[in-house]
Amino acid sequence: MPTLLHSFLDWEGKTPGAIFLTQPVGGGHVEDHHWRAVGDQARRFAAYLRLLDLPPASNIAILGKNSAHWIIADIAIMMAGHVSVPLYTTLNGASARYILDHAEARLLILGKLDGSNDNWPEIEQHLPAGLPLVSLPMSPRRDIAQWDVIVADHLPLQAVNDPAPGDLCTIVYTSGSTGTPKGVMHSYGSMIAVQEPLRQHSNVVPTDRILCHLPLAHVAERMSEGLALYNGLHVFFSESLATFPDDLRRARPTIFFSVPRLWVKFRQGVDTRLSPRRQRLLFTLPGIAHLARRRVLAGLWGSTMSASPSPGRLRCRST
């Protein structure tokens, strides 16, 4: 059975110049990462991890909001033969410390943290003394090992890990909102087992686009990451809550996975522009229903109907 790492290597080889990840960098600008570039960065960081001489399958924690480099770091951890342990950015300090201690984390990778809708100032005060730290781009710490320097100073790892389905891939901890966080151990096999049914059920194709906006520390968004790795999708990221509408219009996702609360907000937005009574009428009229649905999607997904996915290609799911 292949794994998500094998899937990544396959798409990297087949579509090296295609865009894999699109990261907002502020001011309406984005940074695109092609499959080849992602593989190169991941191999360089994996080489760095190997040189740390950690025990095989060491647990490496990741703390940060969703970003392109969060996923690149995750791929690098797989390539190096280690295990990722993602942490929610909204954890209180005590819970974050508990997870780092309980998982016996050998390294903490700090990602996108700006103190806005995250609890970094408190978490920082509870970090274990002596725990090695590495900064991804957009990390708040500039006084520790930096991603850009690491990838510039290391040659790509040539012999990447070749995981078996039964090998441990990641440990996903609960948020701790109902007690002490619990860590769920996911093998490479369990991480990929859902992907083929999802592909067939949702008719996923490599030209599909997704918006990565739910926390990657939650298993639901890790499944979205897996969907992209398995099917070669183009992944967009949300910059912030304030920019979410613009991020959504930029991505124009053809597959959208979210929580009920956001669907309610979408529905409320539609209802303010088109009354439920008119919706019921328009969506049942032959020849009109299709155009009406496209107008609704145009308002949510893009500024013009031609820029929006057709209702037949948009696949929506809720947790």
C-alpha positions in Angstrom: 0.0 0.0 0.0 1.4 3.5 -0.9 1.5 6.2 1.8 0.9 10.0 1.6 4.7 10.4 1.3 4.7 8.1 -1.7 1.8 10.1 -3.2 3.7 13.3 -2.8 6.8 11.8 -4.5 4.6 10.6 -7.3 3.0 14.0 -8.0 6.4 15.7 -7.6 7.7 13.5 -10.3 4.7 13.8 -12.6 3.9 17.5 -12.2 7.0 19.2 -10.9 6.2 22.6 -12.4 2.5 22.7 -11.3 1.6 24.9 -8.4 1.0 22.9 -5.2 0.7 25.6 -2.5 -0.4 29.3 -2.6 0.5 31.3 0.5 -0.8 34.9 1.2 2.0 37.1 2.3 0.1 40.3 3.0 -1.1 43.3 1.0 -3.1 41.0 -1.4 0.1 39.3 -2.6 0.7 35.6 -2.7 3.7 33.2 -2.9 3.3 30.1 -5.1 5.2 26.9 -4.3 5.5 24.3 -7.1 5.7 20.6 -6.4 9.4 20.6 -7.3 10.3 23.5 -5.0 8.3 21.9 -2.1 10.2 18.7 -2.6 13.5 20.5 -2.6 12.8 22.5 0.5 11.4 19.4 2.3 14.5 17.3 1.5 16.8 20.0 2.7 15.0 20.3 6.0 14.9 16.5 6.3 18.7 16.5 5.8 18.9 18.9 8.7 16.7 16.7 10.9 18.8 13.7 10.1 22.0 15.6 11.1 20.4 16.3 14.5 20.9 12.6 15.2 17.6 12.1 16.8 16.4 8.6 17.6 14.4 7.0 14.7 10.7 8.0 14.7 11.2 10.8 17.1 8.2 13.0 17.9 8.6 16.5 16.4 6.0 19.1 17.4 4.6 21.8 15.1 2.9 24.9 16.5 1.6 27.4 14.0 -1.4 28.6 12.0 -2.0 27.0 8.6 0.7 27.9 6.1 2.5 26.5 3.1 5.6 25.9 5.2 3.5 24.0 7.9 2.8 21.4 5.2 6.3 21.5 3.8 7.7 20.9 7.3 5.2 18.0 7.8 6.5 16.4 4.5 10.1 16.9 5.7 9.3 15.1 9.0 8.0 12.2 7.0 11.0 12.2 4.7 13.3 12.1 7.7 11.5 9.2 9.3 10.1 11.1 12.3 6.6 11.6 13.6 4.7 14.9 13.6 2.8 16.2 16.6 0.7 19.3 15.7 -0.4 21.7 18.5 -3.4 24.0 18.4 -2.3 27.6 18.5 -5.2 28.4 20.9 -4.0 26.0 23.6 -3.5 27.4 27.1 0.1 27.3 28.2 -0.4 24.4 30.6 -2.0 22.2 28.0 0.7 23.0 25.4 3.4 22.1 28.0 1.5 18.8 28.9 1.5 17.7 25.2 5.1 18.5 24.6 6.1 16.6 27.8 3.6 13.7 27.2 4.8 13.3 23.6 8.4 13.5 24.6 8.9 16.0 21.8 12.5 16.3 20.6 12.0 19.5 18.6 9.4 22.2 18.3 8.8 23.9 14.9 7.3 27.3 15.3 5.2 28.5 12.4 2.8 31.4 11.7 2.0 33.0 15.1 1.2 36.7 15.5 -0.7 36.9 18.8 -3.9 37.5 16.9 -6.4 34.7 17.6 -3.6 32.5 19.0 -2.2 32.1 22.4 1.5 32.3 21.6 2.5 34.8 24.3 1.2 32.4 27.0 2.5 29.2 25.3 5.9 30.7 25.0 6.1 31.1 28.8 5.4 27.3 29.3 7.9 25.9 26.8 10.2 23.2 28.4 13.7 24.5 29.1 16.2 23.2 26.6 13.7 22.2 24.0 15.3 22.9 20.6 13.3 25.3 18.4 13.2 26.0 14.7 11.4 29.0 13.0 9.4 28.7 9.8 8.7 31.8 7.8 6.2 34.1 9.7 7.4 32.7 13.1 7.6 35.3 15.9 11.1 34.1 16.9 14.1 35.4 15.0 16.7 34.4 17.6 16.6 30.6 16.9 17.4 28.4 13.9 15.6 29.8 10.8 14.0 27.8 8.0 15.5 29.9 5.2 19.0 29.5 6.6 18.6 25.8 7.2 17.4 25.1 3.6 20.2 27.2 2.2 22.9 25.5 4.2 21.9 21.9 3.6 21.9 19.7 0.5 18.7 17.8 -0.2 18.4 14.4 1.5 18.8 11.8 -1.2 17.6 8.6 0.5 14.3 9.7 2.0 12.3 7.5 4.4 10.3 4.7 2.8 7.5 4.2 5.3 5.4 1.1 5.7 1.6 1.4 6.2 2.0 0.3 9.8 4.6 2.9 10.7 3.5 5.8 13.0 2.9 9.0 11.0 1.5 11.5 13.4 0.0 11.9 16.9 -3.0 14.2 16.9 -3.9 15.5 20.3 -7.4 16.7 21.3 -7.8 20.3 22.3 -8.0 19.6 26.0 -11.3 21.5 26.3 -12.9 18.5 28.0 -10.0 17.4 30.2 -6.3 16.5 29.7 -5.4 16.3 26.0 -5.5 12.8 24.5 -3.1 11.8 21.8 -4.4 9.7 18.9 -1.8 7.7 17.1 -2.3 7.6 13.3 -0.3 5.2 11.1 0.6 5.9 7.5 -2.0 3.3 6.6 -4.8 5.1 8.5 -3.9 8.5 7.1 -4.3 7.2 3.5 -7.1 4.7 4.0 -9.8 7.3 3.6 -8.4 9.0 0.5 -9.5 6.5 -2.2 -13.1 6.5 -1.0 -13.1 10.3 -0.8 -11.7 10.5 -4.4 -14.4 8.2 -5.7 -17.2 9.7 -3.7 -16.4 13.3 -4.6 -15.0 12.6 -8.0 -11.7 14.4 -7.2 -9.4 15.3 -10.0 -5.9 17.0 -10.0 -7.4 20.3 -11.3 -9.4 20.7 -8.1 -8.6 23.5 -5.7 -9.1 23.6 -1.9 -8.8 26.3 0.7 -6.9 25.2 3.8 -8.5 27.2 6.7 -9.5 24.8 9.5 -6.7 24.1 12.0 -4.1 21.7 10.7 -3.7 20.5 14.3 -7.2 18.9 13.9 -7.5 15.6 12.1 -10.2 16.9 9.8 -7.9 19.4 8.1 -5.1 16.8 8.1 -7.5 14.8 6.0 -7.7 17.8 3.6 -3.9 17.9 3.5 -4.0 14.2 2.7 -6.6 14.8 0.0 -4.2 17.2 -1.7 -1.2 15.0 -1.4 -3.1 11.9 -2.7 -4.7 13.7 -5.6 -2.2 16.4 -6.6 -4.5 19.3 -5.7 -3.8 23.0 -5.6 -4.0 24.2 -2.0 -4.7 27.8 -1.0 -4.4 29.2 2.5 -6.4 31.8 4.4 -4.4 34.7 5.7 -6.7 35.8 8.5 -10.3 36.0 9.6 -10.4 39.6 8.3 -9.2 38.6 4.8 -11.2 35.3 4.6 -13.7 36.6 2.0 -10.8 37.7 -0.2 -8.9 34.5 0.4 -12.0 32.5 -0.6 -12.5 34.5 -3.8 -8.8 34.1 -4.7 -9.0 30.3 -4.2 -12.4 29.7 -5.8 -12.3 26.2 -4.3 -13.9 23.4 -6.2 -13.8 21.3 -3.0 -14.8 23.0 0.3 -14.7 21.4 3.7 -15.8 23.4 6.7 -17.7 23.4 10.0 -21.5 24.0 10.4 -20.9 27.5 11.9 -19.3 28.8 8.6 -22.1 27.3 6.5 -24.6 29.2 8.7 -22.7 32.4 8.0 -22.7 31.6 4.2 -26.5 31.0 4.3 -27.1 34.2 6.2 -25.1 36.2 3.7 -27.1 34.7 0.8 -30.4 35.3 2.6 -29.6 39.0 3.0 -29.2 39.3 -0.8 -31.9 36.9 -1.9 -34.8 36.1 0.3 -35.5 32.5 1.1 -38.9 32.8 -0.6 -37.3 33.9 -3.9 -34.6 31.2 -3.6 -37.3 28.5 -3.4 -38.9 29.9 -6.5 -35.8 30.5 -8.6 -34.1 27.2 -7.7 -37.0 25.2 -9.0 -37.6 27.0 -12.3 -36.4 25.1 -15.3 -33.7 27.0 -17.2 -33.4 29.6 -14.3 -32.2 27.4 -11.4 -28.7 26.8 -12.9 -28.1 30.6 -13.5 -29.5 31.4 -10.0 -27.1 29.0 -8.4 -24.2 30.4 -10.4 -25.1 33.9 -9.2 -25.0 32.8 -5.6 -21.6 31.2 -6.1 -20.3 34.3 -7.8 -21.1 36.3 -4.7 -19.3 33.9 -2.5 -16.5 32.5 -4.6 -15.6 35.3 -7.0 -16.5 38.6 -8.5 -17.7 37.2 -11.8 -19.7 34.1 -12.7 -17.0 33.0 -15.1 -14.5 32.9 -12.3 -16.6 30.7 -10.1 -16.8 26.9 -10.1 -20.0 25.5 -11.6 -22.4 24.0 -9.1 -21.7 20.6 -10.6 -18.0 20.9 -9.8 -18.2 22.3 -6.3 -18.2 19.6 -3.7 -19.0 20.8 -0.2 -18.6 18.9 3.1 -19.1 19.7 6.8 -17.5 18.2 9.8 
